[in-house]
Amino acid sequence: MTRRRALAPQPIENRILLVCGQKVLLDSDLAALYGVEVRTLNQAAKRNYKRFPPDFVFHLTLEENESLRSQFVISNSDRGGRRYLPYAFTEHGAIMAATVLNSPRAVEMSVFVVRAFVRLRETLARHRALAAKLIQLEQRLETHDRTISEIIKAIRTLMAPPPKPRRQIGFLAQTASRPKMLKG
C-alpha cells in the first residue's frame, strides 16, 4: 500500500517542466517513473524512432541543459554526471515510451503520467479563468471609483456654504447724470 502512495500523481506533476513552450518530462525522470535505466529508455526510443516524432521527444539544447543544471543542481559531466544532452519527452512521448518499454510498471505508470499532465492542464485553465475574472473586477472597480469620486465632488460642492456678497470698498465712479462740482 505504501508503494501505491509513492506513485501518486503529485510527485510526477512536480517533475513536469516547461521547455520550448512545451510541458515535458526529462528522460531521467521518466526512466525513474517507469522503473528502467535512462539508457534503456533512450535505446527503446531510438530503436522505435518512427514512433517518436519531434513533437513527442527532442534533445535539449546546450543552453536549455545549462539552465536546468543551474536550477536543479545537476552534476557536471566532468564529475561523473551526464555526458550527453538529455531527451525531453512531451505528454504523447511519455505515453509512447510506455508502449515501447512494454513492462508492467511502465504501463501502470503511464496512467499516472497522463493524469498528471491532465491535472496540470486543468490547473492552468483555472488560473487563466481566475486571471480573466480578476481583470474584469479591476475594471469594474476603476469605473466605480471614478463614479464615486464624482459623487463625492458633487456632494462637497453642495455642502460648501454659499459665498457671502462682498461689500465694495472705494469710491463710486461718477456717472454722466451727476454734475461735477468745482472747488473754488
VENDAGI-V895887 format. One record per residue. N is the residue number from 1. RES is the residue in one small letter. NEAR is the number of other ideal C-beta (glycine too) atoms within 8 Angstrom. Layout:
# VENDAGI-V895887
[[N/RES/NEAR] [N/RES/NEAR]]
This chain:
# VENDAGI-V895887
[[1/m/4] [2/t/5] [3/r/6] [4/r/7] [5/r/7] [6/a/7] [7/l/8] [8/a/8] [9/p/9] [10/q/6] [11/p/8] [12/i/12] [13/e/10] [14/n/6] [15/r/10] [16/i/12] [17/l/10] [18/l/7] [19/v/9] [20/c/6] [21/g/4] [22/q/8] [23/k/9] [24/v/12] [25/l/14] [26/l/14] [27/d/13] [28/s/9] [29/d/9] [30/l/14] [31/a/12] [32/a/7] [33/l/12] [34/y/15] [35/g/8] [36/v/10] [37/e/6] [38/v/9] [39/r/6] [40/t/10] [41/l/15] [42/n/10] [43/q/8] [44/a/11] [45/a/14] [46/k/7] [47/r/7] [48/n/10] [49/y/7] [50/k/4] [51/r/8] [52/f/10] [53/p/4] [54/p/5] [55/d/5] [56/f/11] [57/v/11] [58/f/7] [59/h/7] [60/l/13] [61/t/7] [62/l/7] [63/e/6] [64/e/10] [65/n/11] [66/e/8] [67/s/8] [68/l/12] [69/r/10] [70/s/7] [71/q/6] [72/f/6] [73/v/6] [74/i/7] [75/s/8] [76/n/6] [77/s/7] [78/d/4] [79/r/6] [80/g/3] [81/g/9] [82/r/9] [83/r/4] [84/y/4] [85/l/9] [86/p/11] [87/y/12] [88/a/16] [89/f/13] [90/t/12] [91/e/9] [92/h/8] [93/g/13] [94/a/14] [95/i/11] [96/m/12] [97/a/16] [98/a/13] [99/t/9] [100/v/11] [101/l/12] [102/n/6] [103/s/9] [104/p/5] [105/r/8] [106/a/14] [107/v/10] [108/e/9] [109/m/13] [110/s/13] [111/v/8] [112/f/13] [113/v/16] [114/v/10] [115/r/9] [116/a/12] [117/f/12] [118/v/8] [119/r/10] [120/l/11] [121/r/8] [122/e/8] [123/t/8] [124/l/8] [125/a/8] [126/r/8] [127/h/8] [128/r/8] [129/a/8] [130/l/8] [131/a/8] [132/a/8] [133/k/8] [134/l/8] [135/i/8] [136/q/8] [137/l/8] [138/e/8] [139/q/8] [140/r/8] [141/l/8] [142/e/8] [143/t/8] [144/h/8] [145/d/8] [146/r/8] [147/t/8] [148/i/8] [149/s/8] [150/e/8] [151/i/8] [152/i/8] [153/k/8] [154/a/8] [155/i/8] [156/r/8] [157/t/7] [158/l/6] [159/m/5] [160/a/6] [161/p/3] [162/p/4] [163/p/4] [164/k/4] [165/p/4] [166/r/4] [167/r/4] [168/q/4] [169/i/3] [170/g/4] [171/f/3] [172/l/4] [173/a/4] [174/q/5] [175/t/5] [176/a/3] [177/s/3] [178/r/6] [179/p/3] [180/k/5] [181/m/4] [182/l/4] [183/k/3] [184/g/2]]
